[in-house]
């Protein structure tokens, strides 16, 4: 069975650290990738602009608020509406078609079990027969009445406008003046948004990913060859995972099928060893195609030395039975500060991850 798992690469037997949540709104969830320049590949540029504008404006409305930053708003919007992906976002921030949650009539649809009577006569949620959450931040009309502000200067506070909605979310999360730089207060703010511990964990996972994107890895103290490898791999952030995809020339359509039945035949991208093969080919290093075989290239760094022994540019391996390289199932590229460039598993994209995001650390290999 182990041979089957390593036949191509990267069918990780671990659950996604970020799980979908069913709350009282309809929402879309997938794994988000991190792109260059302090942004994230799954955030439409106009939405990211709205998040950043809200951070600049929230102090006017909640002067005592501290620690508000765009990854917090991005984390909420990712879970609530997947950043309005698939909608048209106009230059002024208006989102069309509008985003509506399920009708909160206690029917059980979308997880709702409580009846919410209408409060806006359908002005924002399009129905006078009850309430439903609206916009990219999924506000109930009754909540929007208390936090909605005009961020765009058109004299209307509209939850279907990206700028207005992001500012409203920032105001709501800030409360009476929270310090969101403190983890406990950030958790409390998210819990107020949706009283579910699973929801809090979900949002915090995205906040942490987007925070890592905003910081980005530092490449100033690496050799020219290592820099080329890292920049090549980093340039692929946001490219989808494809089982069996990728080679020395770049991303390719993959193969069928992973041990869990996921096919890469219609997905152009990389799996874990396809990405490392491509990145190292840029400096003339030809790697074998399988993760387990790549462990035999270069100077091996034993797992017993811990992750502190890794240097930027090293390959990072994971095994079902650490100490037995034949059971290696995954490989990433270490970038420093406990992070690696990772094509994790089907359904994800190339992104920055913590080195401990995968199970069974099996050491590394230094090729440069």
DACORMO-V932226 format. One record per helix or strand of 2 or more residues. SS is the DSSP state (~ for helix, > for strand). FROM is the first residue (numbers start at 0). LEN is the number of residues. If there is no record, write none. Layout:
ss=SS from=FROM len=LEN
ss=SS from=FROM len=LEN
This chain:
ss=~ from=1 len=4
ss=> from=33 len=2
ss=> from=38 len=2
ss=~ from=44 len=17
ss=~ from=69 len=15
ss=> from=87 len=2
ss=> from=93 len=3
ss=~ from=108 len=3
ss=~ from=140 len=7
ss=~ from=161 len=13
ss=~ from=182 len=11
ss=~ from=196 len=19
ss=~ from=223 len=11
ss=> from=239 len=2
ss=> from=251 len=2
ss=> from=267 len=3
ss=~ from=271 len=10
ss=~ from=290 len=4
ss=> from=298 len=3
ss=~ from=302 len=3
ss=~ from=306 len=3
ss=> from=314 len=5
ss=~ from=324 len=3
ss=> from=327 len=9
ss=> from=338 len=4
ss=> from=350 len=4
ss=~ from=354 len=3
ss=> from=360 len=6
